[in-house]
Amino acid sequence: MRLRLSHRAHPFVSDQELQNMQPFVRAAHQLMVEKTGVGSDFLGWIDLPEQSAEMIAALKKKANEIAQKSNVLVVIGIGGSYLGTRAALSFLGPALPELAEPALRVVYAGHNMSATYLTELLAELDRYDVAVNVISKSGTTTEPALAFRFLQAYMEKRYGKEEAATRIVATTDRANGALVAMSRAASYTTFVIPDDVGGRYSVLTPVGLFPLAVAGVDIDALLAGARRAKQELVDVDVLKNDAYAYAALRNILLRKGCAIEAFVSYEPGMHYIAEWWKQLFGESEGKDGRGLFPASLDFSTDLHSMGQYVQEGARILFESVVRVKKPRHALTIPELEGNADGLNYLALQSVQHVNDTALRATMLAHEDGRVPQVLFELDDMSEQSLGYLFYFFELSCAISGYLLGVNPFDQPGVEAYKKNMFALLGKPGFEAERARLETPR
Ligand SMILES: O=P(O)(O)OC[C@H]1O[C@H](O)[C@H](O)[C@@H](O)[C@@H]1O
């Protein structure tokens, strides 16, 4: 249940270079543990692996009640309010939700503003017993607020106000935002996102824990994995703490001219882990004109599309590859009589061996193509390993942001499009902004 760094971008970064970062890593570590860095009022994520048993019990009780009477949970949220859940469920399986018949399906809304998506979602819901978890830290984000307006109306029309209120759970701020007031007025069960935890660091709060519990995920194991990471990743020595080594490597590679970091995995279940990771690092570091651009690649799929670019395109990227040591299933390749497909040289070998060989072959090819690579090994695809992974990257990201000299916990740039959208839509209070936007440039 661990995530380990097993290849440190050698030969593009030497251990000496990594060690040269030690004083800066120590300073970043101190800013974090002494809570003296910028954004220090958002360090609540550090202690989430040890949160109150009482809250977890209340959360599980409501999750059970919802799971008993529903077979679809609509998770309404955007950014950090849904990516952790989506990442966890795609990681833990089933691998093919389209074909599987789970006792409960989780579907998403409020992560886009597509009329097509929302209309088709609402049209399908009649066939299911539905529950809704609306999640927004601010309680005012447009995408989830808009989706909830439709979903709330749907639930009340279908079940009546009283029953709908038992099927809707809100996860939001303790006191602020429209969602708090709406939940009070309608008597929804609510779970609180702590003040000192930002959206992209919130997967181990009720933001992720509640929908995951409804979906039958062992959230105790998830938290145990995160606890283990918290206990293990404490050494300030950059050569002994993989989370710190990763943070230092990213910063070294950025300074060597890599503008892009691609998160690479060979398991389709990691796809949304990469999406979660992109928000974590993108919002934490992309500011003040700095930061690596976080991208992702699903191998071996993307080797047949983006592989060409990685091998021979502009030398501006490095890869952070995650190898799963023990996938959920083992599969042996059968022998084929007559060998019509020419694959008998692989007969009786495991599919995992072929996938792993693709990883080795690709790493060697990319090294020849002058692409620095960092390799992680993840023990398996269990809840515990996932909890470890979440905590590992959150910790790395905080240290990495401090090494970069930015505030890893704010996201001021996200407001720019929102302000323009409100102005262009005619939201009261944005008249001056609208006039500015409509002035010919
Ligand atoms: O939970 P909410 O307040 O609705 O925010 C949802 C997301 O949208 C915002 O614009 C932020 O950039 C994200 O960091 C956040 O996770």
The ligand as an ORCA input file, in Angstrom:
! r2SCAN-3c Opt
* xyz 0 1
  O     -16.252     23.696     -4.249
  P     -16.436     24.945     -5.027
  O     -16.350     26.165     -4.164
  O     -17.707     24.914     -5.826
  O     -15.238     25.068     -6.031
  C     -15.008     24.151     -7.044
  C     -13.739     24.475     -7.805
  O     -13.883     25.654     -8.537
  C     -13.101     26.791     -8.288
  O     -13.256     27.685     -9.321
  C     -11.655     26.531     -7.951
  O     -10.759     26.957     -8.918
  C     -11.360     25.104     -7.611
  O     -10.214     25.060     -6.795
  C     -12.520     24.467     -6.912
  O     -12.191     23.139     -6.560
*
